[in-house]
Amino acid sequence: MKKYTCSEIRKAKGAIIVYPTMGTLYMQIKDVVKADDGKWYVEGLVWNETGYYQYNMPEDYHGEYEYMSFPISCIKSLDFN
């Protein structure tokens, strides 16, 4: 995967994230932050469908956005549109 700079990531509207336990997902980028451990992370909104078609959820439930954070090394590509 290509390594992106923080300024490139801040200019993008979205990113394709590849994360081992979650697979590939699309994130609406909100911020790029440096954590206490010195690593850079991208933060934003990811569509989460957990609970879809479960008995305790309303019939019209199709997921919701959740605010998540991933290391910038997980970015596969950026969306500037």
Stockholm file with secondary structure:
# STOCKHOLM 1.0

chainA/1-81         MKKYTCSEIRKAKGAIIVYPTMGTLYMQIKDVVKADDGKWYVEGLVWNETGYYQYNMPEDYHGEYEYMSFPISCIKSLDFN
#=GR chainA/1-81 SS CCCCCHHHHHHCSEEEEEETTTEEEEEEEEEEEECTTSCEEEEEEEEECTTTTCTTSCTTCCCEEEEEEEEGGGEEEEECC
#=GC SS_cons        CCCCCHHHHHHCSEEEEEETTTEEEEEEEEEEEECTTSCEEEEEEEEECTTTTCTTSCTTCCCEEEEEEEEGGGEEEEECC
//
